[in-house]
Amino acid sequence: MNKRLYYKTFFYITSFYLIFTVIIIGSFHLLRLEVSFLVVGVGLVLSYLMILLLFALSLRIYVTMFDKASKESNLNRILFELIQKSVMATNSDDLYQMILDSAIASIPSAQKGCIMLLNPKTDILRFVAAKGYDFDVLKNTFLRLDQTYLFRESKGEIKETVVIDDPFDYDRLNLHDDNIDTILEAGSDAVYTTLSTPVMLGDTLYGMINIDSKFRGAYDKDDKHIIELFAFEVINVIKLYQSLEKVNYFMHHDILTHSYNRHYFNKFFEKKLEEAALNKTSLTLVTMDLNNLKITNDTYGHECGDKLLMTFASGIKKGIRSTDCFARYGGDEFQLLLIDLGDQEVEALINRIQQYFEDHPLTFKEHRIYISFCYGIARFPEDDLSFGGLISKADQYMYVQKKQFHLRQTIQ
């Protein structure tokens, strides 16, 4: 209802009652009924009181509708901004924090809250985002599904949002678990009202959003409506992020070995070269060539060759740090970039990897296939300062090893 329509309605109602009053008084006059001014005055007063009552009622309806429309408009703006920000999220932790911040922003009376995701196999919910709580504490704890507000209030039929007054007292009264004490201690400020809503993926419970307020009776039915709309729409934001995450993953990874691909490695290497030159740190490039891939393909088939590549990549990744970068460069060639490791540490790392493969041969059907590789090492800044120069040096050293390996095979 817009203002013009509202004023028109009020004008028509007022005109009707004024005309009605004139007709009544005119009728009295035509019928020659003696009516005192007092009676006429009372009639007018009652008529205007009726008008004022109708006006008050229509004003209340208008304000309610306008407030609801304003909240929904604000929600649409928040959801639009969330979609834009979610595309830039670098990981799921960032995404869920964005979602929580947006949920709290959509409810004026809310100040803090959390998001939990359900593991459907165990019926355990883990905290993935929090505001106003110590997330370092919450992320190491959990809730069973039957311990949640939604489950207890709905008797297991989780479908709608629930409002809980004095939630901390509610937890202490209904739950007896050391885990609950940890959760309660994670929040320092008092919470007097909680709005808890399910996030559904179709008919399946995906997670829950809890929105907390420091005020008693903070939420009304409009707030429940808004948070339910938010939860309904936010699952699409999550699915969008997951789709983009898959696309991004395969843009940067080799599909077979799930190692980084050549394109990503080159960008990572160039970035680390700039950082190392700026910070006066060292880099070690290790070019690796997997031995006997062609023989394995020819002897046991390409399925075995693929498993050889996957097992090799998996073994390398187990032996390096998260700060290092391992990539399949093409065919049976791989690159490993080690960040700020000394010569002895690099040598020890390669020895450990070689020993690992000796102890863990590939088993394919009834065959045991031992994994080995040739490698070449180039160091920044000792061997070269450029990307191309380091790649070339490491290749040269690797090919020397490769020739020696083929020579030993020929002699055998």
C-alpha positions in Angstrom: 0.0 0.0 0.0 1.6 3.3 -1.1 1.0 6.7 0.5 -1.2 8.1 -2.3 -3.6 5.1 -2.0 -3.6 5.5 1.8 -4.5 9.2 1.6 -7.2 8.5 -1.0 -8.7 5.8 1.2 -8.8 8.1 4.2 -10.3 10.9 2.1 -13.1 8.6 0.8 -13.9 7.3 4.3 -14.0 10.8 5.8 -16.2 12.1 2.9 -18.6 9.2 3.3 -19.1 9.8 7.0 -19.5 13.5 6.5 -22.1 13.0 3.8 -23.8 10.4 6.0 -24.0 12.9 8.9 -25.4 15.6 6.6 -28.1 13.2 5.3 -29.1 12.2 8.8 -29.4 15.8 9.9 -31.3 16.7 6.7 -33.6 13.8 7.2 -34.5 15.0 10.7 -35.2 18.5 9.2 -37.4 17.2 6.4 -39.4 15.0 8.7 -39.7 18.0 11.0 -38.3 16.0 13.9 -37.1 18.2 16.7 -33.6 17.3 17.4 -31.6 19.2 19.9 -28.2 20.6 19.1 -26.8 18.3 21.8 -28.0 15.2 19.9 -26.6 16.5 16.7 -23.4 17.3 18.4 -23.2 13.8 19.9 -23.9 12.3 16.5 -21.1 14.3 14.9 -18.7 13.5 17.7 -19.5 9.8 17.3 -19.1 10.0 13.6 -15.7 11.6 13.9 -14.7 9.1 16.6 -15.6 6.4 14.1 -13.5 8.1 11.5 -10.5 8.4 13.8 -10.8 4.7 14.8 -10.8 3.6 11.2 -7.9 5.9 10.5 -5.9 4.5 13.4 -6.6 0.9 12.3 -5.7 1.7 8.7 -2.5 3.5 9.9 -1.5 0.5 11.9 -2.1 -1.8 9.0 -0.1 0.5 6.7 2.8 0.8 9.2 2.9 -3.0 9.7 2.9 -3.6 5.9 5.5 -0.9 5.3 7.7 -2.3 8.0 7.5 -5.8 6.7 8.2 -4.6 3.1 11.1 -2.6 4.4 12.6 -5.7 6.1 12.1 -7.8 3.0 13.7 -5.1 0.9 16.7 -5.0 3.3 16.9 -8.8 3.1 17.0 -8.7 -0.7 19.8 -6.2 -0.6 21.8 -8.3 2.0 21.3 -11.5 -0.1 22.4 -9.7 -3.3 25.6 -8.4 -1.5 26.2 -11.9 -0.1 26.1 -13.5 -3.5 28.6 -10.9 -4.8 31.0 -11.5 -1.8 30.6 -15.3 -1.9 32.2 -15.4 -5.3 35.3 -13.9 -3.8 35.5 -16.3 -0.8 38.8 -18.1 -0.8 37.6 -21.0 1.4 34.5 -22.4 3.0 35.3 -20.9 6.4 35.2 -17.4 4.8 31.9 -18.2 3.1 30.2 -19.4 6.3 31.4 -16.3 8.2 30.0 -14.1 5.4 26.7 -16.0 5.7 26.5 -15.5 9.4 27.3 -11.8 9.3 24.6 -11.4 6.7 22.1 -13.3 8.7 22.7 -11.1 11.8 22.5 -8.0 9.7 19.1 -9.0 8.4 17.6 -9.1 11.9 17.8 -5.7 13.6 17.6 -7.0 17.2 20.5 -9.6 16.7 24.1 -9.1 17.8 25.8 -12.5 17.7 25.3 -16.0 16.6 26.7 -19.2 15.0 26.3 -21.6 12.2 26.5 -25.4 12.6 26.7 -28.0 9.8 25.3 -31.5 10.2 27.1 -34.8 9.5 24.2 -37.0 8.4 26.1 -40.2 9.1 26.8 -39.4 12.8 24.1 -36.8 13.5 26.8 -34.5 14.8 26.8 -30.8 14.2 30.1 -28.9 14.0 30.5 -25.1 14.4 31.7 -23.5 11.1 31.2 -19.8 12.0 30.6 -17.7 15.0 30.2 -14.0 15.9 30.3 -12.8 19.5 31.8 -16.1 20.7 35.3 -17.6 20.9 35.4 -19.5 17.7 38.7 -21.2 18.6 36.8 -22.9 21.4 33.7 -23.7 19.4 35.4 -25.2 16.4 36.9 -27.9 18.6 33.6 -29.0 20.0 30.3 -30.2 18.7 26.6 -30.8 19.4 24.5 -34.0 18.9 21.4 -33.3 16.8 19.2 -34.3 19.7 20.9 -31.6 21.9 19.8 -28.7 19.6 17.0 -26.2 20.2 15.3 -27.2 17.0 15.3 -30.9 17.7 14.1 -30.6 21.3 11.4 -28.0 20.5 10.1 -29.9 17.4 10.4 -33.3 19.0 12.7 -34.4 16.1 10.4 -33.0 13.3 12.7 -30.1 12.3 10.9 -27.9 9.9 10.4 -24.4 11.3 12.2 -21.7 13.2 12.0 -21.6 17.0 12.5 -18.8 19.4 14.2 -19.7 22.8 14.1 -17.3 25.7 17.0 -17.4 28.2 18.8 -20.0 26.1 21.7 -20.5 28.5 19.3 -21.3 31.3 17.5 -23.6 28.9 20.7 -25.5 28.1 21.6 -25.9 31.7 18.2 -27.2 32.5 17.8 -29.6 29.6 21.4 -30.7 28.9 24.0 -32.5 31.1 27.2 -32.7 29.1 30.7 -31.4 29.6 30.6 -30.3 26.0 27.7 -28.0 26.8 29.7 -26.2 29.5 32.5 -25.6 27.0 30.0 -24.1 24.5 28.4 -21.9 27.2 31.9 -20.6 28.3 32.7 -19.6 24.7 30.3 -16.7 25.0 31.1 -14.0 27.5 28.0 -11.7 27.1 24.5 -12.6 28.2 22.1 -13.9 25.6 18.4 -13.5 26.4 16.7 -14.6 23.2 17.8 -17.0 20.4 16.3 -17.4 17.0 17.2 -20.9 15.6 16.4 -21.8 12.0 17.1 -24.9 9.9 19.0 -24.8 6.6 17.4 -27.4 4.4 18.9 -29.0 1.2 15.6 -30.2 -0.3 14.0 -32.3 2.5 17.4 -33.0 4.2 18.7 -31.0 7.1 22.0 -29.3 6.0 22.7 -27.2 9.1 21.4 -24.6 11.5 21.7 -20.8 12.0 21.4 -19.5 15.5 20.9 -15.7 15.9 21.2 -14.3 19.4 20.1 -11.1 21.1 21.0 -9.5 24.4 17.3 -8.4 24.8 14.4 -10.4 26.1 11.5 -10.9 23.7 13.7 -9.5 20.9 12.1 -11.3 18.0 8.6 -11.2 16.5 6.9 -13.2 13.8 8.3 -10.9 11.1 11.9 -11.8 12.3 11.0 -15.5 12.0 9.7 -14.9 8.5 12.9 -13.0 7.5 15.3 -15.6 8.9 13.4 -18.4 7.2 13.5 -16.6 3.9 17.3 -16.0 4.5 17.9 -19.7 5.2 15.8 -20.7 2.1 17.9 -18.5 -0.2 21.3 -19.1 1.4 21.4 -22.7 0.4 21.6 -21.5 -3.2 24.6 -19.3 -2.2 26.3 -22.4 -0.7 25.6 -24.5 -3.8 26.9 -21.7 -6.1 30.1 -21.5 -4.0 30.5 -25.3 -4.1 30.1 -25.2 -7.9 32.7 -22.4 -8.3 35.0 -24.2 -5.9 34.9 -27.4 -8.1 35.6 -25.3 -11.2 38.4 -23.5 -9.5 39.9 -26.8 -8.2 40.1 -28.3 -11.7 41.5 -25.1 -13.1 44.5 -25.5 -10.8 44.8 -29.2 -10.4 45.7 -32.2 -12.5 42.6 -34.4 -12.7 44.4 -37.8 -12.4 46.9 -37.1 -9.6 45.1 -34.2 -7.9 48.4 -32.4 -7.8 48.7 -28.9 -8.9 48.9 -28.4 -12.7 51.6 -26.7 -14.8 49.6 -23.4 -15.1 49.2 -23.0 -11.3 52.8 -24.1 -10.6 54.2 -21.5 -12.9 52.2 -18.7 -11.3 53.1 -19.9 -7.8 56.8 -20.2 -8.7 57.0 -16.7 -10.2 55.2 -15.3 -7.1 57.6 -17.0 -4.7 60.6 -15.9 -6.7 59.5 -12.2 -6.2 59.0 -12.8 -2.5 62.3 -14.6 -2.1 64.2 -11.8 -3.9 62.5 -9.3 -1.6 62.9 -11.1 1.6 66.4 -12.6 0.9 65.2 -16.2 1.3 66.0 -19.3 -0.6 64.0 -21.6 -2.9 64.8 -25.1 -4.1 63.3 -26.4 -7.4 63.3 -30.2 -7.7 62.4 -31.5 -11.2 61.3 -35.2 -11.0 60.8 -37.8 -13.7 59.0 -41.0 -12.8 60.8 -44.1 -14.0 59.4 -46.9 -16.1 56.0 -45.3 -16.8 56.0 -46.4 -20.5 57.2 -49.9 -19.6 54.4 -50.2 -17.0 51.8 -49.0 -19.5 53.1 -51.5 -22.1 53.4 -54.4 -19.7 50.3 -54.0 -17.4 48.1 -51.6 -19.3 47.2 -47.9 -18.8 45.1 -48.6 -15.8 48.2 -49.7 -14.0 50.1 -46.7 -15.4 47.5 -44.3 -14.0 47.7 -46.0 -10.6 51.5 -45.6 -10.7 51.2 -41.9 -11.4 48.6 -41.5 -8.6 50.6 -43.5 -6.1 53.7 -41.5 -6.9 51.9 -38.2 -6.4 50.3 -39.3 -3.2 53.6 -40.4 -1.8 55.3 -37.1 -2.6 52.5 -35.1 -1.0 52.8 -37.1 2.2 56.4 -36.2 2.5 56.3 -32.4 2.0 55.0 -29.4 3.9 51.8 -27.5 3.2 53.9 -24.4 2.3 55.7 -26.3 -0.5 54.2 -26.8 -4.0 54.1 -30.1 -5.9 52.7 -30.2 -9.5 52.4 -32.6 -12.4 54.1 -30.8 -15.2 53.2 -33.2 -18.0 53.3 -36.9 -18.7 55.7 -38.5 -16.2 57.4 -35.2 -15.2 56.7 -33.4 -11.9 58.0 -30.2 -10.2 58.5 -29.6 -6.5 59.2 -26.2 -5.1 60.6 -26.2 -1.6 60.4 -22.9 0.4 63.5 -21.8 2.4 65.1 -25.2 3.0 68.9 -25.7 3.4 70.8 -28.2 1.2 71.0 -30.8 3.9 67.3 -30.6 4.6 66.5 -31.0 0.9 68.8 -34.0 0.7 67.2 -35.5 3.8 63.7 -34.9 2.4 64.5 -36.6 -0.9 66.1 -39.6 0.9 62.9 -40.0 3.0 60.7 -39.9 -0.1 62.9 -42.5 -1.8 62.8 -44.7 1.3 59.0 -44.4 1.5 58.6 -45.7 -2.1 61.0 -48.6 -1.4 58.8 -49.6 1.6 55.5 -49.0 -0.2 55.5 -50.6 -3.7 52.4 -50.4 -5.9 50.3 -53.6 -5.8 48.4 -54.1 -9.0 46.5 -57.4 -9.2 49.1 -59.9 -8.3 52.0 -57.7 -9.3 54.3 -55.6 -7.1 55.7 -52.6 -8.9 58.5 -50.6 -7.2 58.4 -46.8 -7.7 61.5 -44.8 -8.4 62.3 -41.4 -9.9 65.2 -39.4 -11.3 65.5 -35.8 -10.2 67.5 -32.6 -10.7 67.9 -29.7 -8.2 68.3 -26.0 -8.9 68.6 -23.4 -6.1 67.6 -19.7 -5.9 69.7 -17.6 -5.8 72.8 -19.8 -6.1 72.1 -21.5 -9.5 70.0 -18.8 -11.2 67.8 -15.8 -10.5 65.2 -16.4 -13.2 62.2 -18.7 -13.5 63.4 -20.1 -16.9 67.0 -20.4 -15.8 66.1 -22.5 -12.7 63.8 -24.7 -14.7 66.5 -25.3 -17.3 69.2 -26.0 -14.7 67.0 -28.5 -12.8 66.1 -30.2 -16.1 69.8 -30.6 -17.1 70.7 -32.2 -13.7 67.6 -34.5 -14.0 68.5 -35.7 -17.5 72.0 -36.6 -16.3 70.4 -38.9 -13.7 68.0 -40.2 -16.3 70.8 -41.2 -18.6 72.6 -43.0 -15.8 69.4 -44.8 -14.9 68.8 -46.0 -18.5 72.5 -47.1 -18.6 72.1 -49.2 -15.5 69.0 -50.8 -16.9 70.8 -51.6 -20.2 73.7 -53.2 -18.3 71.3 -55.3 -16.3 
